[in-house]
């Protein structure tokens, strides 16, 4: 009687930044098998990752320890079934996988198939459904619609009060909640903000949102930081260095590009970009490359930049060295130079990742080298963000661990010591 393979995934329910272990047992020794992950996204696209394995003399495949000999990833990669996910063959170009409803889990089906070729056409030998959550049990999700601010506040479980974070995304706009939900799952009251979708200027209502967090009864009022990506990191730097209204305790900035005074922020999207479209280029796949625009944005009169000498709070600057969007590596060098000249370089910590691109997200998120992006003047294009899958995945895992450590160091404290 043929053996029935046994597949186990532990844990089957976890946060998205937690590792799982995938173990296949009861196979014939030396059996070629494919271990596959499959996810059906909220926008009705299928994503997959897979590795080719050969069972050992005991009939076992341990994804955490064994080598993948091919597939969407190779080598010993415990979480390759997540970070190497890509759209299934036949999908349209430029897709990006992002969780919209953080109150439900990302469902991933892990399965095993005999052989390495044509595995999609064969029924799985076994499968397990896994839940990956951005919200830990007990996290509260609160819609914020006050003082012309549109956002979502996530409060960690427990009595509190907690340190707070204002979470700012990039120039694509919209209310993006998943990073805030994950930060709350790690003990930080975090508010995601749609700073481009408000009637107030970005800077003014970012200040208003900061004060909404600070004044919340579950938040320690003098322990609130800012966290930004791309344009959001520009706003974060302005809040930290140029605001007379709020005083962030610290700032995390991913893929920042240049720094403009607050009165320039409204013009930056789209006017400052449009003025420099002669610096736009394309790769061999007709993907737009904005790196030249980013370099041009650095070449402005120093008087137009934020006075980094005003910065009084620690900043963690995270850069992918293969960022093809807005020259964040060169911008980080410019920021470091300005801070050194101002004598406050001791406040700056930098993380630089060779082979990583612009979109550095929480760990085990798929890498997106190029995705669709809506521009104000040319409609929908495919934007080249840069990065290569394996080094980008490593950057996401390493930077997230160091981000949480940085936030813990500068924000978290016992309320009784206040």
Buried (B, 14 or more C-beta within 10 A) or exposed (E): EEEEBBBEBEEBEBBBBBBBEBBBBBBEEEBBBBBBBBBEBEEEBEBBBBBBBBBBEEBBBBBEEBEBEEBBBBEEBBBBBBBBBBBEEEEEEBBBBBBEEBEEBBEBBBBBBBEBEEBEEEEBBBBBEBBBBBBBEEBEBEEBEEEEBBBBBBBBBEEBBBBBBBBBBBBBBEBBBBBBBBBBBBBBBBBBBBBBEBEBBBBBBBBBBBBBBBEBEBBBBEBBBBBBBBBBBBBBBBBBBBBEEBBBBBBBBBBBBBBBBBEBBBEBBEEBBBEBBEBBEEEEEEBBBBBBBBBBBBEBEEEEBBBBEEBEBBBBBBBBBBBBBBBBBBBBBBBBEBBEEBEBBEBBBEBBBEBBBBBBBBBBBBBBBBBBBEBEEEEEBBBBBBBBBBBBBBBBBBBBEBBBEBBBEBBBBEEEEE
